[in-house]
Structure formats: C-alpha cells, structure tokens
Amino acid sequence: MCAEVCNACIVEQITALLIGLDIRHHGHGGIRITGLPGDAYKAGSVTR
C-alpha cells in the first residue's frame, strides 16, 4: 500500500509540473513511457 501511495504522489507532482509548463509556454506537454513488455499494453493487465 505504501508503494502505491508513493507512486500516486509522484504522478500528482508530474501532473502539476506538466500543467505549469503548458500554461507558461502555451503548449501541450506529455510523458511517453517506453520499454514496457508487450503484455503491459493490454487493457486490464494491471497486476498487484
């Protein structure tokens, strides 16, 4: 549970950063996650 909370906190901080960059530079920022295995892209493949 602690790791999930820590991950959520990091995602929230990155989201705030991207919103700030979008507002400041009038653009659209994003993050691309690469290097995941092929089965990670299937819908509903979350493992716990």
Distance bins in CASP14 RR format, pairs under 12 A and 6 or more apart:
PFRMAT RR
TARGET T0000
AUTHOR 0000-0000-0000
RMODE 2
METHOD distances of the structure
MODEL  1
1 7 0 0 0 0 0 1 0 0 0 0 0
1 8 0 0 0 0 0 1 0 0 0 0 0
1 48 0 0 0 0 0 1 0 0 0 0 0
2 8 0 0 0 0 0 1 0 0 0 0 0
2 9 0 0 0 0 0 1 0 0 0 0 0
3 9 0 0 0 0 0 1 0 0 0 0 0
3 10 0 0 0 0 0 1 0 0 0 0 0
3 48 0 0 0 0 0 1 0 0 0 0 0
4 10 0 0 0 0 0 1 0 0 0 0 0
4 11 0 0 0 0 0 1 0 0 0 0 0
4 46 0 0 0 0 0 1 0 0 0 0 0
4 48 0 0 0 0 1 0 0 0 0 0 0
5 11 0 0 0 0 0 1 0 0 0 0 0
5 12 0 0 0 0 0 1 0 0 0 0 0
6 12 0 0 0 0 0 1 0 0 0 0 0
6 13 0 0 0 0 0 1 0 0 0 0 0
7 13 0 0 0 0 0 1 0 0 0 0 0
7 14 0 0 0 0 0 1 0 0 0 0 0
8 14 0 0 0 0 0 1 0 0 0 0 0
8 15 0 0 0 0 0 1 0 0 0 0 0
9 15 0 0 0 0 0 1 0 0 0 0 0
9 16 0 0 0 0 0 1 0 0 0 0 0
10 16 0 0 0 0 0 1 0 0 0 0 0
10 17 0 0 0 0 0 1 0 0 0 0 0
10 31 0 0 0 0 0 1 0 0 0 0 0
11 17 0 0 0 0 0 1 0 0 0 0 0
11 18 0 0 0 0 0 1 0 0 0 0 0
11 31 0 0 0 0 1 0 0 0 0 0 0
11 33 0 0 0 0 0 1 0 0 0 0 0
12 18 0 0 0 0 0 1 0 0 0 0 0
12 19 0 0 0 0 0 1 0 0 0 0 0
13 19 0 0 0 0 0 1 0 0 0 0 0
13 20 0 0 0 0 0 1 0 0 0 0 0
14 20 0 0 0 0 0 1 0 0 0 0 0
14 21 0 0 0 0 0 1 0 0 0 0 0
14 29 0 0 0 0 0 1 0 0 0 0 0
14 30 0 0 0 0 1 0 0 0 0 0 0
14 31 1 0 0 1 0 0 0 0 0 0 0
14 33 0 0 0 0 0 1 0 0 0 0 0
15 21 0 0 0 0 0 1 0 0 0 0 0
15 22 0 0 0 0 0 1 0 0 0 0 0
15 29 0 0 0 0 0 1 0 0 0 0 0
15 30 0 0 0 0 1 0 0 0 0 0 0
15 31 0 0 0 0 1 0 0 0 0 0 0
16 22 0 0 0 0 0 1 0 0 0 0 0
16 23 0 0 0 0 0 1 0 0 0 0 0
17 23 0 0 0 0 0 1 0 0 0 0 0
17 24 0 0 0 0 0 1 0 0 0 0 0
17 29 0 0 0 0 1 0 0 0 0 0 0
17 30 0 0 0 0 0 1 0 0 0 0 0
17 31 0 0 0 0 1 0 0 0 0 0 0
18 24 0 0 0 0 0 1 0 0 0 0 0
18 25 0 0 0 0 0 1 0 0 0 0 0
18 27 0 0 0 0 0 1 0 0 0 0 0
18 28 0 0 0 0 1 0 0 0 0 0 0
18 29 1 0 1 0 0 0 0 0 0 0 0
18 30 1 0 1 0 0 0 0 0 0 0 0
18 31 1 0 0 1 0 0 0 0 0 0 0
19 25 0 0 0 0 0 1 0 0 0 0 0
19 27 0 0 0 0 0 1 0 0 0 0 0
19 28 0 0 0 0 0 1 0 0 0 0 0
19 29 0 0 0 0 1 0 0 0 0 0 0
19 30 0 0 0 0 0 1 0 0 0 0 0
20 26 0 0 0 0 0 1 0 0 0 0 0
20 27 0 0 0 0 0 1 0 0 0 0 0
20 28 0 0 0 0 0 1 0 0 0 0 0
20 29 0 0 0 0 1 0 0 0 0 0 0
20 30 0 0 0 0 0 1 0 0 0 0 0
21 27 1 0 0 1 0 0 0 0 0 0 0
21 28 0 0 0 0 1 0 0 0 0 0 0
21 29 1 0 0 1 0 0 0 0 0 0 0
21 30 0 0 0 0 1 0 0 0 0 0 0
21 31 0 0 0 0 0 1 0 0 0 0 0
22 28 1 0 0 1 0 0 0 0 0 0 0
22 29 1 0 1 0 0 0 0 0 0 0 0
22 30 0 0 0 0 1 0 0 0 0 0 0
23 29 0 0 0 0 0 1 0 0 0 0 0
33 40 0 0 0 0 1 0 0 0 0 0 0
33 41 0 0 0 0 0 1 0 0 0 0 0
34 40 0 0 0 0 0 1 0 0 0 0 0
34 41 0 0 0 0 0 1 0 0 0 0 0
35 41 0 0 0 0 0 1 0 0 0 0 0
36 42 0 0 0 0 0 1 0 0 0 0 0
36 45 0 0 0 0 0 1 0 0 0 0 0
37 45 0 0 0 0 1 0 0 0 0 0 0
37 47 0 0 0 0 0 1 0 0 0 0 0
38 45 0 0 0 0 1 0 0 0 0 0 0
39 45 1 0 1 0 0 0 0 0 0 0 0
39 46 0 0 0 0 0 1 0 0 0 0 0
39 47 0 0 0 0 1 0 0 0 0 0 0
40 46 0 0 0 0 1 0 0 0 0 0 0
40 47 0 0 0 0 1 0 0 0 0 0 0
END
